[in-house]
Every structure is written in C-alpha cells, then in structure tokens.
Amino acid sequence: MAFPFQTQVSLAPFNAFGLPGCAARYAEIRSVSQLVKLVRSGELNGQRCVILGGGSNVLLSGDIDGVVLHMRIPGRELIGSDDDFHLVRAGAGENWHELVRWTLEMGWPGLENLSLIPGTVGAAPVQNIGAYGMEVCERFMGLEAVDLRSGAVISFDFKDCHFDYRDSVFKHEAAGRFAITSVTFRLPKRWTALTRYVDLARELATRGIIDPKPLDVSDAIVAIRSRKLPDPAQIGNVGSFFKNPLVNADHYAALLAAHPEIPSYKQIDGQVKLAAGWLIDQAGWRGRSLGPVGMYEHQALVMVNLGGASGQDVLRLSAAVRRDVNERFGVSLEMEPALI
C-alpha cells in the first residue's frame, strides 16, 4: 500500500516568515517507526526530501517539487542521572521553549539561557542554536536520526555532529540525508548562572535580583526577547536573520580605530565576534524596508514580512543589506535561516 501523502499542501502556515509555497507531497511524522517504514517502502527514492521542524529558521524560496517531512515526534523524559548530570531526552517535534521551561520546573537547569528561541527540539542541533552566552552544543549528549536512504536508526555523539558557530554536520554533508528524531541533553547538577551578557545582567539588576536562580535567568531572557523581537504570530520573521560575523584581530583593530563604540566579543581562537545588528543599524537599515520586507524597527538584525512577501523579496533585501554592510565595514554577513 502506498504511503498516504497529502498533495499540494501550502507551507505558508508552517514557516515563521509566512512565505508562500506548496509541497508536492507532504507527511507529518509522529513516530520513528512511521518514518522507518516510509523510507523502507522506497517511496522517497529519487525524490527531493525536505525536513521541516517548527519552520522558524527556514527561508522558503517557492514551491517544493518533492517530499516535505514535517517532524512532529513528541516525548520528553529523564533517562538517567549521575553525580554530575541529569540526562534528558526529547522528541524532535517538541517545542523548544516548552522543553526549556519544563526542565526548569522539574529542577534540571542548564538550558535557561536558550529560553524563548522559537522552533523545535530536532532543529536545535542542526543550527547549534545559541543566545546570551550559550550554545546548545554545550548541553548536548547525543541524538538519534533516521537515515533517509536505508531507514536505519543512527546515533550521533558530540564529535559526530561537528558543531561550530550556528553550524553542524546537518547543514553540510549530512544535509538531507538524516532526519533527527530525538535529542538527549546533559544538564549539570552543579549549576552556576551565566549572566555575563550586558542586557541580561541589566535586566536582572532592574528586577533587584543579585543571586539569580535558573527560573530568574529564564524569566529575564523571556522579557528581553519579548521586547526586542516580534512575535511570528503577529508579524512574519525568523528571529535573527544574519549570523554575528567573525573577523581577525587586524581587521578588528582597524574597525575599532574607526568606530570605538563597536560591540565586540573576543573569541578563544583570537578572532573577534561582531554584533551584526549594530552593523546593520549603522549601515542605515534599521526600520527601513524594500518592498514588502524590512528590517525591524526595534532590532535591526530581524527581517520582517510586512505583508505578502515572497522568498525572492527576502533574498533581495538580504543582498542589499549585505552589500551596504560590506561597503561600510568590509564585513561579510551570512544568513542564519536555511534556504529551501
């Protein structure tokens, strides 16, 4: 019996930018066994296969003449504990922020700095999501994924994932080959608050919190992000549109001489991370639009759909912003969302 795909399904409700596009064939995946059975049926052979999670970090360029697998696998549980760590496993379809809050409510801190990042658990390691001084790889134990060629269930450990800044093996040689089905996190029992980011420290001080607990950190970050970032349910966006760029020490020294106020974060390898939002703001793009898309007036790093935008409109504005930032600062910006 053929797999019961839906056909010509609109993907507009399934991407946070709200961009138009249809999937020739579409299926919700709610269990590992369902996905394994589909792969082994041979119905994916020769087909372009796109894995979709929460749609919060993708740029839909148009119709997809292939198969879209929408990962909705649920589940979250404590699978182990030792003197140092709690091990928590979650299904790929779980909402990321809801998982973070659940772990805190259960008394298992460690993910609080990643609060209110939109999307699903399965997408978190693909992008190596990060915010407020933490990346998800720092709490990563392992994951399971289904090989879309053979149907085998494969385990990946930290080394297998080749994590980097907003990057992993799943954006390169493993892209389109594996569908992540669950992720396991290692959460420290000896917890210390990570509050070195200025905005976070300021928010905690405003609240009169000197010795923050994990929920205090999460609540503060939720408040900051809610003020700075638009709700995708109200205005289409994928959060931070560009990665914070890295420059070498010589380039940074020249930029600092010309712009003493430039925000910067020195890295262990000697490079310096710059704030892409600041660069975009200084290039004159905060609050400006190009057709039906623009850079958000309260946070220049966020591109928003002002209504009726297409993937091509987004790419056009992206190119214009990148050009102006490069001309002014000699810095190349790279998009965060994956183009599909």
C-alpha positions as CSV (number, residue, x, y, z in Angstrom):
1,M,0.0,0.0,0.0
2,A,1.3,3.4,-0.9
3,F,2.1,5.9,1.9
4,P,-0.8,8.3,2.4
5,F,0.9,11.6,1.5
6,Q,-1.0,14.8,1.3
7,T,-0.5,16.6,-2.0
8,Q,-0.1,20.2,-3.0
9,V,0.0,21.3,0.7
10,S,0.5,25.0,1.4
11,L,3.6,25.6,3.6
12,A,2.7,29.1,4.5
13,P,1.3,28.1,7.9
14,F,4.4,26.0,8.6
15,N,7.1,28.7,8.2
16,A,7.5,31.6,10.6
17,F,8.2,34.1,7.8
18,G,4.7,33.3,6.4
19,L,6.1,32.9,2.9
20,P,4.1,31.2,0.1
21,G,5.0,27.8,-1.3
22,C,3.4,24.4,-1.7
23,A,4.8,20.9,-1.2
24,A,4.1,18.4,-4.0
25,R,3.9,15.7,-1.3
26,Y,3.7,16.2,2.5
27,A,3.6,14.0,5.5
28,E,3.5,14.6,9.3
29,I,6.0,12.2,11.0
30,R,4.8,11.3,14.5
31,S,7.0,8.3,15.3
32,V,10.3,6.7,14.5
33,S,8.6,3.6,13.3
34,Q,6.4,5.5,10.9
35,L,9.5,7.2,9.3
36,V,11.4,3.9,9.1
37,K,8.5,2.3,7.4
38,L,8.2,5.1,4.9
39,V,11.9,5.0,4.0
40,R,12.0,1.3,3.6
41,S,8.9,1.4,1.3
42,G,11.1,3.0,-1.3
43,E,8.7,6.0,-1.8
44,L,11.4,8.5,-1.1
45,N,13.8,7.1,-3.7
46,G,14.8,9.7,-6.3
47,Q,12.7,12.4,-4.5
48,R,13.9,15.7,-3.2
49,C,13.3,15.4,0.6
50,V,13.0,18.4,2.8
51,I,12.9,18.1,6.6
52,L,10.7,20.7,8.3
53,G,10.6,21.3,12.1
54,G,9.0,24.5,13.5
55,G,9.7,26.5,10.4
56,S,11.4,29.2,12.5
57,N,14.7,29.0,10.8
58,V,13.9,28.4,7.1
59,L,13.5,30.7,4.1
60,L,11.0,29.2,1.7
61,S,12.0,30.2,-1.8
62,G,8.9,28.8,-3.5
63,D,7.2,25.5,-4.3
64,I,8.9,22.3,-3.4
65,D,8.7,19.7,-6.1
66,G,9.4,16.8,-3.8
67,V,8.5,15.5,-0.3
68,V,8.3,17.5,2.8
69,L,8.6,15.5,6.1
70,H,7.2,17.6,9.0
71,M,8.8,16.2,12.1
72,R,6.2,16.1,14.9
73,I,7.6,13.3,17.1
74,P,6.6,14.0,20.7
75,G,8.1,13.0,24.1
76,R,10.3,14.2,26.9
77,E,11.8,12.3,29.7
78,L,14.6,11.9,32.2
79,I,16.5,8.9,31.0
80,G,19.4,8.9,33.5
81,S,21.2,10.7,36.3
82,D,24.6,10.5,38.0
83,D,26.6,12.6,40.5
84,D,27.2,15.3,37.9
85,F,24.4,15.4,35.3
86,H,20.7,14.8,34.5
87,L,20.2,13.2,31.1
88,V,17.0,14.5,29.4
89,R,15.7,13.1,26.1
90,A,13.1,14.9,23.9
91,G,11.4,14.1,20.7
92,A,12.3,16.1,17.6
93,G,8.8,17.6,17.4
94,E,8.7,19.0,20.9
95,N,8.5,22.8,21.1
96,W,12.0,24.1,22.2
97,H,10.9,26.8,24.7
98,E,8.4,24.5,26.3
99,L,11.1,21.9,26.8
100,V,13.4,24.5,28.4
101,R,10.7,25.6,30.8
102,W,9.8,22.0,31.6
103,T,13.3,21.1,32.6
104,L,13.5,24.2,34.9
105,E,10.2,23.3,36.5
106,M,11.5,19.8,37.1
107,G,14.6,21.2,38.8
108,W,17.0,20.3,36.0
109,P,18.7,23.7,35.0
110,G,21.1,24.3,32.2
111,L,19.1,25.4,29.2
112,E,17.7,28.6,30.7
113,N,19.9,31.0,28.5
114,L,18.2,29.5,25.4
115,S,14.7,30.4,26.6
116,L,12.1,31.6,24.0
117,I,14.2,30.6,21.0
118,P,11.5,29.6,18.5
119,G,11.4,26.2,16.8
120,T,11.5,22.5,17.7
121,V,14.0,20.3,19.5
122,G,15.0,18.4,16.3
123,A,16.2,21.7,14.7
124,A,18.3,22.8,17.7
125,P,21.4,20.8,17.0
126,V,21.2,21.4,13.2
127,Q,21.6,25.1,13.8
128,N,23.5,24.8,17.0
129,I,21.2,27.4,18.4
130,G,22.7,29.9,20.8
131,A,21.9,33.0,22.8
132,Y,23.1,35.0,25.8
133,G,26.5,33.3,26.0
134,M,25.5,29.7,25.5
135,E,25.2,27.3,22.5
136,V,23.1,24.1,22.6
137,C,26.2,22.0,21.9
138,E,27.4,22.9,25.5
139,R,24.5,20.8,26.8
140,F,24.4,18.2,24.1
141,M,24.8,14.5,24.8
142,G,23.7,12.8,21.6
143,L,20.9,12.3,19.1
144,E,19.2,9.7,17.1
145,A,18.3,10.1,13.4
146,V,16.9,8.0,10.6
147,D,19.0,7.5,7.5
148,L,16.7,8.5,4.7
149,R,18.5,6.2,2.3
150,S,18.4,3.0,4.3
151,G,15.9,3.5,7.1
152,A,18.5,2.7,9.7
153,V,18.3,4.5,13.0
154,I,21.7,6.1,13.6
155,S,23.2,7.5,16.9
156,F,25.3,10.7,16.7
157,D,27.6,11.8,19.6
158,F,29.1,15.2,20.1
159,K,32.1,14.6,17.8
160,D,29.9,13.2,15.0
161,C,27.9,16.4,14.8
162,H,30.9,18.7,14.0
163,F,29.4,21.7,15.9
164,D,30.5,25.2,15.1
165,Y,29.0,28.7,15.4
166,R,25.4,28.2,14.2
167,D,26.6,25.2,12.3
168,S,26.8,21.4,12.3
169,V,27.2,18.4,10.1
170,F,23.5,18.5,9.4
171,K,23.9,21.7,7.4
172,H,26.7,20.2,5.2
173,E,27.5,16.6,4.3
174,A,24.6,15.2,6.3
175,A,22.1,17.7,5.0
176,G,19.0,15.9,3.5
177,R,20.5,12.5,4.4
178,F,19.2,12.2,8.0
179,A,16.0,13.1,9.9
180,I,16.7,13.8,13.6
181,T,14.1,12.0,15.7
182,S,15.3,12.7,19.3
183,V,17.9,14.7,21.1
184,T,19.5,14.0,24.6
185,F,20.8,16.8,26.7
186,R,23.3,16.6,29.6
187,L,22.3,19.1,32.3
188,P,24.7,20.0,35.1
189,K,23.8,19.3,38.7
190,R,26.4,21.9,39.9
191,W,24.7,24.8,38.2
192,T,26.1,28.4,38.0
193,A,24.2,31.3,36.4
194,L,25.6,32.5,33.1
195,T,24.9,36.3,33.2
196,R,27.9,37.9,31.5
197,Y,25.8,39.5,28.7
198,V,25.1,43.1,29.4
199,D,21.4,43.0,28.6
200,L,20.8,40.1,30.9
201,A,22.8,41.5,33.8
202,R,20.9,44.8,33.4
203,E,17.5,43.1,33.3
204,L,18.3,41.1,36.5
205,A,19.6,44.2,38.2
206,T,16.4,46.0,37.3
207,R,14.4,43.2,38.9
208,G,16.6,43.5,42.0
209,I,18.0,40.0,41.6
210,I,21.5,39.7,42.9
211,D,21.7,35.9,43.2
212,P,19.6,34.6,40.3
213,K,18.0,31.2,40.2
214,P,17.6,29.3,36.9
215,L,14.0,30.5,36.5
216,D,15.1,34.0,37.2
217,V,17.5,33.9,34.3
218,S,14.9,32.3,32.0
219,D,12.2,34.9,33.0
220,A,14.7,37.8,32.4
221,I,15.6,36.4,28.9
222,V,12.0,35.9,28.0
223,A,11.3,39.6,29.0
224,I,14.3,40.9,26.9
225,R,13.4,38.8,23.9
226,S,9.8,39.7,24.0
227,R,10.7,43.4,24.0
228,K,13.2,43.2,21.2
229,L,11.8,40.6,18.9
230,P,8.5,40.5,17.1
231,D,6.1,37.6,17.7
232,P,6.0,35.5,14.4
233,A,2.2,35.0,15.1
234,Q,1.8,38.8,14.6
235,I,4.4,39.6,12.0
236,G,6.3,37.1,10.0
237,N,10.0,36.7,10.9
238,V,12.6,34.0,11.7
239,G,14.3,36.0,14.5
240,S,18.0,36.9,13.9
241,F,18.4,36.8,10.1
242,F,22.2,37.1,9.9
243,K,24.9,35.4,11.9
244,N,27.2,37.6,14.1
245,P,30.3,37.8,11.9
246,L,33.8,36.8,13.0
247,V,36.8,38.9,11.9
248,N,40.5,38.5,12.6
249,A,42.4,40.7,15.1
250,D,43.9,43.1,12.5
251,H,40.5,43.7,10.9
252,Y,39.0,44.3,14.3
253,A,41.8,46.7,15.3
254,A,41.1,48.8,12.2
255,L,37.3,48.8,12.8
256,L,37.8,49.7,16.5
257,A,40.0,52.7,15.5
258,A,37.3,54.0,13.2
259,H,34.4,53.0,15.4
260,P,35.4,53.0,19.1
261,E,31.8,52.1,20.2
262,I,31.6,48.9,18.1
263,P,30.3,46.0,20.2
264,S,32.6,43.1,20.1
265,Y,33.3,39.7,21.8
266,K,36.8,38.2,21.7
267,Q,37.0,34.5,20.9
268,I,39.3,31.8,22.3
269,D,40.9,31.4,18.8
270,G,41.9,35.1,18.6
271,Q,39.1,36.1,16.3
272,V,36.5,38.7,17.3
273,K,32.7,38.3,17.0
274,L,30.9,41.5,16.0
275,A,27.2,42.3,16.5
276,A,25.5,42.0,13.2
277,G,22.5,44.1,14.4
278,W,24.8,47.0,15.2
279,L,26.5,46.8,11.8
280,I,23.1,46.8,10.0
281,D,21.8,49.6,12.2
282,Q,24.9,51.7,11.4
283,A,24.5,51.0,7.7
284,G,21.1,52.7,7.9
285,W,18.8,49.7,7.6
286,R,17.0,49.6,10.9
287,G,13.3,50.3,10.3
288,R,13.8,50.5,6.5
289,S,12.0,48.4,4.0
290,L,12.5,47.2,0.5
291,G,9.0,46.3,-1.0
292,P,7.1,44.0,1.4
293,V,10.0,43.2,3.7
294,G,12.1,45.3,6.1
295,M,14.5,45.3,9.0
296,Y,12.6,45.5,12.3
297,E,12.5,49.0,13.8
298,H,13.3,47.7,17.3
299,Q,16.1,45.2,16.3
300,A,18.0,45.7,13.1
301,L,19.0,42.1,13.0
302,V,15.5,40.9,12.4
303,M,13.9,40.9,9.0
304,V,10.1,41.1,8.9
305,N,7.4,40.2,6.4
306,L,5.3,43.4,6.1
307,G,2.7,41.5,4.2
308,G,2.6,39.5,1.0
309,A,6.3,38.9,0.8
310,S,7.8,36.1,-1.3
311,G,11.1,34.3,-0.8
312,Q,12.6,36.4,-3.6
313,D,11.6,39.6,-1.8
314,V,13.5,38.4,1.2
315,L,16.6,37.4,-0.8
316,R,16.5,40.9,-2.5
317,L,16.6,42.7,0.8
318,S,19.2,40.4,2.2
319,A,21.5,41.1,-0.7
320,A,21.0,44.9,-0.3
321,V,21.8,44.8,3.5
322,R,24.9,42.6,3.0
323,R,26.2,44.9,0.2
324,D,25.9,48.1,2.4
325,V,27.4,46.5,5.4
326,N,30.3,45.2,3.4
327,E,30.9,48.5,1.7
328,R,31.0,50.4,5.0
329,F,32.8,47.9,7.3
330,G,34.4,45.3,5.0
331,V,32.5,42.6,6.8
332,S,30.5,39.9,5.0
333,L,27.2,38.8,6.6
334,E,25.8,35.3,6.3
335,M,22.2,34.3,6.6
336,E,21.1,32.2,9.5
337,P,18.0,30.6,8.0
338,A,18.3,27.7,5.7
339,L,17.1,28.3,2.1
340,I,14.8,25.7,0.9
